[in-house]
Amino acid sequence: MAVEKFYGGMRDIGKIRYSHKGEHCTVKVLGEDRIRIDFDENVRAITLRQVVVLYDDSGLVLCSGAII
């Protein structure tokens, strides 16, 4: 991970698939190994076990993980 720790209210860009342009989102910490991502706009066809990748505004990958 490019960030040591997430904190509530982080603003990032989330991509749910390779062809997705990415959408601004807010990250909420739910526990030690869990976060919740709330996209600013509706994101179509998010499915279980799909991967989400979070980027900062400069395009640096912050982390990735499975949608559960």
N, CA, C and O atoms as a printed pandas DataFrame, in Angstrom:
     atom_number atom_name residue_name chain_id  residue_number  x_coord  y_coord  z_coord
0              1         N          MET        A               1    0.828   -1.181    0.000
1              2        CA          MET        A               1    0.000    0.000    0.000
2              3         C          MET        A               1    0.871    1.242    0.000
3              4         O          MET        A               1    1.922    1.284    0.639
4              5         N          ALA        A               2    0.421    2.238   -0.718
5              6        CA          ALA        A               2    1.173    3.486   -0.790
6              7         C          ALA        A               2    0.909    4.380    0.418
7              8         O          ALA        A               2    1.665    5.317    0.679
8              9         N          VAL        A               3   -0.157    4.093    1.151
9             10        CA          VAL        A               3   -0.434    4.840    2.375
10            11         C          VAL        A               3   -0.294    3.895    3.551
11            12         O          VAL        A               3   -0.654    2.721    3.462
12            13         N          GLU        A               4    0.223    4.404    4.641
13            14        CA          GLU        A               4    0.436    3.556    5.810
14            15         C          GLU        A               4   -0.879    3.211    6.495
15            16         O          GLU        A               4   -1.060    2.096    6.984
16            17         N          LYS        A               5   -1.794    4.175    6.527
17            18        CA          LYS        A               5   -3.048    3.953    7.228
18            19         C          LYS        A               5   -4.137    4.838    6.626
19            20         O          LYS        A               5   -3.899    5.995    6.279
20            21         N          PHE        A               6   -5.315    4.278    6.514
21            22        CA          PHE        A               6   -6.463    5.067    6.075
22            23         C          PHE        A               6   -7.096    5.732    7.274
23            24         O          PHE        A               6   -7.036    5.211    8.387
24            25         N          TYR        A               7   -7.692    6.861    7.052
25            26        CA          TYR        A               7   -8.425    7.546    8.106
26            27         C          TYR        A               7   -9.787    7.936    7.543
27            28         O          TYR        A               7   -9.946    8.081    6.331
28            29         N          GLY        A               8  -10.749    8.101    8.408
29            30        CA          GLY        A               8  -12.102    8.431    7.991
30            31         C          GLY        A               8  -12.149    9.726    7.202
31            32         O          GLY        A               8  -11.512   10.713    7.568
32            33         N          GLY        A               9  -12.905    9.715    6.123
33            34        CA          GLY        A               9  -13.089   10.911    5.317
34            35         C          GLY        A               9  -12.072   11.113    4.211
35            36         O          GLY        A               9  -12.100   12.144    3.539
36            37         N          MET        A              10  -11.170   10.156    4.001
37            38        CA          MET        A              10  -10.196   10.297    2.910
38            39         C          MET        A              10  -10.927   10.415    1.586
39            40         O          MET        A              10  -11.905    9.705    1.349
40            41         N          ARG        A              11  -10.463   11.302    0.726
41            42        CA          ARG        A              11  -11.039   11.492   -0.610
42            43         C          ARG        A              11  -10.065   10.930   -1.638
43            44         O          ARG        A              11   -8.904   11.335   -1.688
44            45         N          ASP        A              12  -10.537   10.001   -2.452
45            46        CA          ASP        A              12   -9.698    9.342   -3.443
46            47         C          ASP        A              12  -10.476    9.173   -4.740
47            48         O          ASP        A              12  -11.596    9.662   -4.885
48            49         N          ILE        A              13   -9.854    8.470   -5.672
49            50        CA          ILE        A              13  -10.512    8.076   -6.915
50            51         C          ILE        A              13  -10.547    6.555   -6.930
51            52         O          ILE        A              13   -9.510    5.908   -6.784
52            53         N          GLY        A              14  -11.729    5.984   -7.106
53            54        CA          GLY        A              14  -11.880    4.535   -7.128
54            55         C          GLY        A              14  -12.205    4.038   -8.522
55            56         O          GLY        A              14  -13.016    4.629   -9.234
56            57         N          LYS        A              15  -11.552    2.926   -8.910
57            58        CA          LYS        A              15  -11.840    2.264  -10.184
58            59         C          LYS        A              15  -12.245    0.833   -9.875
59            60         O          LYS        A              15  -11.574    0.146   -9.105
60            61         N          ILE        A              16  -13.345    0.380  -10.475
61            62        CA          ILE        A              16  -13.811   -0.973  -10.195
62            63         C          ILE        A              16  -13.502   -1.959  -11.312
63            64         O          ILE        A              16  -13.705   -3.161  -11.147
64            65         N          ARG        A              17  -13.025   -1.479  -12.422
65            66        CA          ARG        A              17  -12.597   -2.354  -13.503
66            67         C          ARG        A              17  -11.613   -1.588  -14.374
67            68         O          ARG        A              17  -11.536   -0.361  -14.302
68            69         N          TYR        A              18  -10.869   -2.303  -15.187
69            70        CA          TYR        A              18   -9.821   -1.688  -15.994
70            71         C          TYR        A              18  -10.359   -0.564  -16.865
71            72         O          TYR        A              18   -9.731    0.489  -16.975
72            73         N          SER        A              19  -11.522   -0.776  -17.488
73            74        CA          SER        A              19  -12.062    0.209  -18.422
74            75         C          SER        A              19  -12.835    1.343  -17.734
75            76         O          SER        A              19  -13.243    2.299  -18.393
76            77         N          HIS        A              20  -13.037    1.243  -16.418
77            78        CA          HIS        A              20  -13.755    2.281  -15.683
78            79         C          HIS        A              20  -12.863    3.516  -15.583
79            80         O          HIS        A              20  -11.687    3.403  -15.237
80            81         N          LYS        A              21  -13.413    4.693  -15.883
81            82        CA          LYS        A              21  -12.605    5.920  -15.865
82            83         C          LYS        A              21  -12.204    6.342  -14.456
83            84         O          LYS        A              21  -11.284    7.139  -14.279
84            85         N          GLY        A              22  -12.892    5.809  -13.465
85            86        CA          GLY        A              22  -12.632    6.187  -12.078
86            87         C          GLY        A              22  -13.617    7.239  -11.630
87            88         O          GLY        A              22  -14.080    8.053  -12.429
88            89         N          GLU        A              23  -13.931    7.221  -10.369
89            90        CA          GLU        A              23  -14.913    8.144   -9.807
90            91         C          GLU        A              23  -14.430    8.588   -8.434
91            92         O          GLU        A              23  -13.907    7.783   -7.663
92            93         N          HIS        A              24  -14.605    9.867   -8.130
93            94        CA          HIS        A              24  -14.236   10.347   -6.801
94            95         C          HIS        A              24  -15.074    9.637   -5.742
95            96         O          HIS        A              24  -16.250    9.338   -5.950
96            97         N          CYS        A              25  -14.442    9.377   -4.615
97            98        CA          CYS        A              25  -15.115    8.636   -3.559
98            99         C          CYS        A              25  -14.571    9.054   -2.195
99           100         O          CYS        A              25  -13.525    9.694   -2.082
100          101         N          THR        A              26  -15.315    8.670   -1.174
101          102        CA          THR        A              26  -14.910    8.902    0.208
102          103         C          THR        A              26  -14.683    7.547    0.868
103          104         O          THR        A              26  -15.492    6.632    0.714
104          105         N          VAL        A              27  -13.591    7.422    1.598
105          106        CA          VAL        A              27  -13.253    6.179    2.283
106          107         C          VAL        A              27  -13.605    6.310    3.761
107          108         O          VAL        A              27  -13.245    7.287    4.416
108          109         N          LYS        A              28  -14.311    5.310    4.270
109          110        CA          LYS        A              28  -14.642    5.253    5.696
110          111         C          LYS        A              28  -14.028    3.996    6.278
111          112         O          LYS        A              28  -14.177    2.918    5.704
112          113         N          VAL        A              29  -13.343    4.109    7.404
113          114        CA          VAL        A              29  -12.710    2.966    8.051
114          115         C          VAL        A              29  -13.753    2.244    8.895
115          116         O          VAL        A              29  -14.393    2.850    9.754
116          117         N          LEU        A              30  -13.926    0.924    8.644
117          118        CA          LEU        A              30  -14.880    0.110    9.393
118          119         C          LEU        A              30  -14.208   -0.761   10.432
119          120         O          LEU        A              30  -14.842   -1.145   11.415
120          121         N          GLY        A              31  -12.971   -1.074   10.245
121          122        CA          GLY        A              31  -12.224   -1.933   11.154
122          123         C          GLY        A              31  -10.791   -2.011   10.693
123          124         O          GLY        A              31  -10.390   -1.306    9.767
124          125         N          GLU        A              32  -10.022   -2.859   11.331
125          126        CA          GLU        A              32   -8.593   -2.951   11.015
126          127         C          GLU        A              32   -8.335   -3.342    9.561
127          128         O          GLU        A              32   -7.406   -2.826    8.939
128          129         N          ASP        A              33   -9.146   -4.245    9.014
129          130        CA          ASP        A              33   -8.933   -4.731    7.652
130          131         C          ASP        A              33  -10.109   -4.431    6.725
131          132         O          ASP        A              33  -10.240   -5.061    5.675
132          133         N          ARG        A              34  -10.960   -3.486    7.095
133          134        CA          ARG        A              34  -12.147   -3.209    6.281
134          135         C          ARG        A              34  -12.357   -1.708    6.126
135          136         O          ARG        A              34  -12.204   -0.933    7.071
136          137         N          ILE        A              35  -12.710   -1.328    4.914
137          138        CA          ILE        A              35  -13.084    0.059    4.641
138          139         C          ILE        A              35  -14.389    0.052    3.849
139          140         O          ILE        A              35  -14.752   -0.951    3.234
140          141         N          ARG        A              36  -15.068    1.156    3.874
141          142        CA          ARG        A              36  -16.264    1.348    3.049
142          143         C          ARG        A              36  -15.952    2.481    2.082
143          144         O          ARG        A              36  -15.388    3.504    2.470
144          145         N          ILE        A              37  -16.325    2.290    0.821
145          146        CA          ILE        A              37  -16.084    3.294   -0.202
146          147         C          ILE        A              37  -17.436    3.792   -0.697
147          148         O          ILE        A              37  -18.248    3.012   -1.194
148          149         N          ASP        A              38  -17.672    5.082   -0.561
149          150        CA          ASP        A              38  -18.891    5.710   -1.060
150          151         C          ASP        A              38  -18.523    6.591   -2.248
151          152         O          ASP        A              38  -17.838    7.603   -2.098
152          153         N          PHE        A              39  -18.989    6.190   -3.432
153          154        CA          PHE        A              39  -18.717    6.959   -4.649
154          155         C          PHE        A              39  -19.601    8.189   -4.703
155          156         O          PHE        A              39  -20.750    8.150   -4.264
156          157         N          ASP        A              40  -19.070    9.287   -5.240
157          158        CA          ASP        A              40  -19.840   10.529   -5.388
158          159         C          ASP        A              40  -20.996   10.348   -6.369
159          160         O          ASP        A              40  -22.087   10.875   -6.149
160          161         N          GLU        A              41  -20.764    9.617   -7.432
161          162        CA          GLU        A              41  -21.777    9.331   -8.450
162          163         C          GLU        A              41  -22.039    7.833   -8.466
163          164         O          GLU        A              41  -21.192    7.043   -8.049
164          165         N          ASN        A              42  -23.212    7.445   -8.946
165          166        CA          ASN        A              42  -23.522    6.023   -9.059
166          167         C          ASN        A              42  -22.526    5.340   -9.984
167          168         O          ASN        A              42  -22.174    5.870  -11.038
168          169         N          VAL        A              43  -22.077    4.160   -9.578
169          170        CA          VAL        A              43  -21.168    3.357  -10.388
170          171         C          VAL        A              43  -21.937    2.102  -10.787
171          172         O          VAL        A              43  -22.457    1.385   -9.932
172          173         N          ARG        A              44  -22.006    1.845  -12.073
173          174        CA          ARG        A              44  -22.809    0.769  -12.619
174          175         C          ARG        A              44  -22.142   -0.592  -12.470
175          176         O          ARG        A              44  -20.938   -0.734  -12.685
176          177         N          ALA        A              45  -22.940   -1.591  -12.099
177          178        CA          ALA        A              45  -22.576   -3.015  -12.151
178          179         C          ALA        A              45  -21.431   -3.420  -11.228
179          180         O          ALA        A              45  -20.574   -4.211  -11.620
180          181         N          ILE        A              46  -21.407   -2.894  -10.023
181          182        CA          ILE        A              46  -20.432   -3.374   -9.033
182          183         C          ILE        A              46  -20.908   -4.735   -8.543
183          184         O          ILE        A              46  -22.081   -4.897   -8.204
184          185         N          THR        A              47  -20.002   -5.724   -8.503
185          186        CA          THR        A              47  -20.386   -7.067   -8.094
186          187         C          THR        A              47  -19.464   -7.585   -7.001
187          188         O          THR        A              47  -18.348   -7.099   -6.820
188          189         N          LEU        A              48  -19.959   -8.586   -6.276
189          190        CA          LEU        A              48  -19.158   -9.213   -5.223
190          191         C          LEU        A              48  -17.896   -9.821   -5.808
191          192         O          LEU        A              48  -17.891  -10.306   -6.939
192          193         N          ARG        A              49  -16.831   -9.790   -5.029
193          194        CA          ARG        A              49  -15.514  -10.333   -5.366
194          195         C          ARG        A              49  -14.820   -9.581   -6.497
195          196         O          ARG        A              49  -13.757  -10.003   -6.955
196          197         N          GLN        A              50  -15.397   -8.486   -6.950
197          198        CA          GLN        A              50  -14.727   -7.627   -7.924
198          199         C          GLN        A              50  -13.659   -6.831   -7.171
199          200         O          GLN        A              50  -13.783   -6.611   -5.966
200          201         N          VAL        A              51  -12.636   -6.410   -7.861
201          202        CA          VAL        A              51  -11.559   -5.658   -7.229
202          203         C          VAL        A              51  -11.792   -4.163   -7.421
203          204         O          VAL        A              51  -12.214   -3.722   -8.490
204          205         N          VAL        A              52  -11.515   -3.396   -6.383
205          206        CA          VAL        A              52  -11.535   -1.943   -6.473
206          207         C          VAL        A              52  -10.116   -1.448   -6.205
207          208         O          VAL        A              52   -9.438   -1.946   -5.306
208          209         N          VAL        A              53   -9.674   -0.474   -6.982
209          210        CA          VAL        A              53   -8.347    0.117   -6.805
210          211         C          VAL        A              53   -8.552    1.589   -6.467
211          212         O          VAL        A              53   -9.319    2.284   -7.134
212          213         N          LEU        A              54   -7.870    2.058   -5.434
213          214        CA          LEU        A              54   -7.951    3.459   -5.034
214          215         C          LEU        A              54   -6.691    4.195   -5.455
215          216         O          LEU        A              54   -5.577    3.703   -5.275
216          217         N          TYR        A              55   -6.885    5.385   -6.022
217          218        CA          TYR        A              55   -5.792    6.238   -6.501
218          219         C          TYR        A              55   -5.897    7.603   -5.830
219          220         O          TYR        A              55   -6.984    8.038   -5.450
220          221         N          ASP        A              56   -4.759    8.270   -5.689
221          222        CA          ASP        A              56   -4.823    9.667   -5.263
222          223         C          ASP        A              56   -4.997   10.529   -6.514
223          224         O          ASP        A              56   -5.044    9.996   -7.623
224          225         N          ASP        A              57   -5.092   11.829   -6.357
225          226        CA          ASP        A              57   -5.351   12.726   -7.488
226          227         C          ASP        A              57   -4.220   12.743   -8.510
227          228         O          ASP        A              57   -4.440   13.124   -9.660
228          229         N          SER        A              58   -3.016   12.339   -8.114
229          230        CA          SER        A              58   -1.900   12.328   -9.064
230          231         C          SER        A              58   -1.803   11.007   -9.826
231          232         O          SER        A              58   -0.962   10.872  -10.715
232          233         N          GLY        A              59   -2.664   10.014   -9.486
233          234        CA          GLY        A              59   -2.641    8.726  -10.170
234          235         C          GLY        A              59   -1.875    7.645   -9.447
235          236         O          GLY        A              59   -1.777    6.524   -9.948
236          237         N          LEU        A              60   -1.325    7.948   -8.280
237          238        CA          LEU        A              60   -0.590    6.957   -7.491
238          239         C          LEU        A              60   -1.573    5.949   -6.899
239          240         O          LEU        A              60   -2.582    6.333   -6.309
240          241         N          VAL        A              61   -1.272    4.640   -7.062
241          242        CA          VAL        A              61   -2.122    3.599   -6.480
242          243         C          VAL        A              61   -1.947    3.601   -4.970
243          244         O          VAL        A              61   -0.831    3.481   -4.465
244          245         N          LEU        A              62   -3.059    3.739   -4.255
245          246        CA          LEU        A              62   -3.024    3.741   -2.794
246          247         C          LEU        A              62   -3.215    2.340   -2.241
247          248         O          LEU        A              62   -2.508    1.934   -1.319
248          249         N          CYS        A              63   -4.171    1.593   -2.800
249          250        CA          CYS        A              63   -4.413    0.219   -2.373
250          251         C          CYS        A              63   -5.412   -0.424   -3.306
251          252         O          CYS        A              63   -6.012    0.245   -4.147
252          253         N          SER        A              64   -5.590   -1.723   -3.156
253          254        CA          SER        A              64   -6.630   -2.439   -3.875
254          255         C          SER        A              64   -7.172   -3.517   -2.960
255          256         O          SER        A              64   -6.518   -3.925   -2.000
256          257         N          GLY        A              65   -8.363   -3.970   -3.265
257          258        CA          GLY        A              65   -8.965   -5.013   -2.453
258          259         C          GLY        A              65  -10.241   -5.504   -3.082
259          260         O          GLY        A              65  -10.746   -4.912   -4.036
260          261         N          ALA        A              66  -10.765   -6.597   -2.542
261          262        CA          ALA        A              66  -11.982   -7.209   -3.064
262          263         C          ALA        A              66  -13.213   -6.533   -2.472
263          264         O          ALA        A              66  -13.203   -6.093   -1.322
264          265         N          ILE        A              67  -14.264   -6.457   -3.268
265          266        CA          ILE        A              67  -15.549   -5.955   -2.811
266          267         C          ILE        A              67  -16.292   -7.113   -2.177
267          268         O          ILE        A              67  -16.503   -8.149   -2.807
268          269         N          ILE        A              68  -16.691   -6.932   -0.916
269          270        CA          ILE        A              68  -17.418   -8.006   -0.232
270          271         C          ILE        A              68  -18.775   -7.533    0.236
271          272         O          ILE        A              68  -19.525   -8.305    0.832
